[in-house]
Each structure stands twice: as C-alpha cells, then as structure tokens.
Amino acid sequence: MIKMARAYKEDDANVLRIDTPEGAFEVLKKEDDKMEAELEKVEEKKKKVSSVQDLPGVGPSSVEKLAAAGFSDLMSVAVATPGEIVGATELSEATAKKIIAIARANLEMEFTSGEEIMRKREKMFKISTGCKELDKLMGGGFETGAITEAYGQYGSGKSQIAHTLAVRVQLPTDKGGADGVAVYIDTEGTFRPERICQMAEALKLDPQTTLKGVMVARAFNSDHQMLLVEKIDDLIKKGVNVKVVIVDSLTAHFRAEFIGRGTLADRQQRINKHMHSLMKVADKHNLAVYVTNQVMSKPDQFFGDPTEAIGGHIVAHNSTYRIYLRRGKKGTRVAKMVDSPNMPEAEAIFEVTEGGLQDV
C-alpha cells in the first residue's frame, strides 16, 4: 500500500489517518454538509436570475403552469405566497419557498427615496385630447404610468375619448402625442375604424397609417379580456411601441357573467386581479391606461345624481384618476374629476365633433 503524498494535505483537520497491517496511509476527509451548503449559496448568488425560466427547480412545464396562473415574471413570483405557487404547479412547498426567496433576492424590493420617485415621474408624459378644458382637468392630458377610469351613461362620450386617445397617441410628443401605438381591447363592439379615419383626417394624418397604429382585439368573455392584457407584454417585446391601452368597457363581461349576490366576491376578485395587471403594464412600460366603466341607477336615492359606477370600491381604489361623464346642455358633454391623487375636483365642458373633441 502506498502512502498518500503529504502535498495533498491542506489542513490536518481535513486528513484521516488509517492504520493497516501493511502500514499507515492518509486520505482527505469529505467536506461536511455545512460547507457544501455555503458553496451552494455562493453559486446561487453568482447566477443572476432575470426571469421565471432561470429559477432553480422550475422546469418548462412548471413555467407554463406559472404563466397560466399569472406568474409570468419575477415580481409576480416574489410577491406570491408559497400556497399560491404550490396551487398553480406541482412543486413542493419547500421549492416554492426557495424560488420566492430567490425572486425577492434578485429584485430591488426595498424602500426608495422620494427623490428617486421624482426622477421616475419626470419620465412620465401626458397625452393630449386636443381639448384644452379636458386637458386642464387632467393636469395636461392623460398620464402614463396610471389608470384613468371614465364612467357615465350611454352617449356621455366615454368611447369618443377612447377613439381620440387611439389617434392622438400617434402624434409626435411636441404636439401632445407619444409617437406610439394604441392597444384597443373592445368588449362591447364599440370600436369604429371609420371614426378613427375621421379624426385622423381632421389632424391631417394619413387614415390608413393611423389605422395601422391601432392594435384592436375583440374580447368575447372576461377570461379572454384578462388574457389580452397579459399579451400586451408580448407585443412590446416584439418591438411594438405601445403607449396607450384602452379597455372599452372594463366591467361589461364581468357584469354579464357573474349574476347575483352569491357570485359578487368572485367577480370582485377577478376585477381586482385584472386591474392589477393593467397597473403593472402601465408602470412597467410607462404607458397610459384608459378604461371605460358602465353605470347603474340607484332608485332609492332621492337627492343628487343616482348614477353609480359598476365595480364598487375595487375599481375605485385601483383607478388613479376617475372621471364622471354626463350630457350637458345643447349637445355638450361634462367631465367631472371625481378622484385624483394630485388634481382638485373640477369640471370641464366639451363638444364631440366629427374631428374629435373640442372646447365649447
């Protein structure tokens, strides 16, 4: 038996001496579990995780299941609970906890100063409607990185504002636009390409080019509507410069599919998830989100306007700006700022013309 060379020894504590009838020899001890665990931690830190596909222990099938459940990026995984991950996939609870911890470690989920938020706000811009009074009500136009909800009775101008934004977002930034593309999710069949052409001609834009700048999808149910919002990320990854997302209307399918008080909780949870997806898209890609909302009448209200928006507090709290639209005198429309983080309650009167919105 040949003795192991002393050159292989680094530390006597890691060397095992074995005595045999033929003589003594030495071998290196195996590293203990603690040392192996430390090395694994170091390796994990070296591997920068940038997507769900990079998470250790998550295979292609689990990635598909996570995406189907709405966990398509690291942020959604980082803010999830282990139970939600386990419910969406066949992963164990230990693996779920591990991937959540890794997702959090690879994201900046700490506090930021007001100065940094201010710098982020400086990248935000406003999309003009072409109507000075309405723009003034909105603080200069429809803001990117925010959700603006407009509710009112039929014929109050909700869809007209939607068409206006779809056209004017394509204007250069120095003319109140964003030089971008509009995504129009139509749930009630209200989108009219003829209206887009009318507004484009009024702005001396080429109608066909303007129509190409509006990506339209008809949503046939609430599941389809929610899926379309998730597809916006794919459009942007393909290089489409989306700068406004329009959902006309937000609550129509939810209202039709969830009938009765017994389904109210489920309906509100789905609307909440839908609006969170919209806000995530707005914040992530610095684009404006404009949603229209249906209303209902409260016959038991004897004083004041009995009109109330559908969706209750869920829609109200998830909207950055809320505008109430109603018909005014002589064919005019009145927009009232109901809720805003920085704008006062005020009203704006405007007209809907063939060329778009204009001041009275």
Secondary structure, 3 states (H helix, E strand, C coil): CCCCCHHHCCCHHHEEEEEECCEEEEEECCCCHHHHHHHHHHHHHHCCCCCHHHCCCCCHHHHHHHHHCCCCCHHHHHCCCHHHHHHHCCCCHHHHHHHHHHHHHCCCCCCCCHHHHHHHHHCCCEECCCCHHHHHHCCCCEECCCEEEEEECCCCCHHHHHHHHHHHCCCCHHHCCCCCEEEEEECCCCCCHHHHHHHHHHCCCCHHHHHHCEEEEECCCHHHHHHHHHHHHHHHHCCCCEEEEEEECCCHHHHHHCCCHHHHHHHHHHHHHHHHHHHHHHHHHCCEEEEEECEEECCCCCCCCCEEECCHHHHHHHCCEEEEEEECHHHCEEEEEEECCCCCCCEEEEEEECCEEEEC
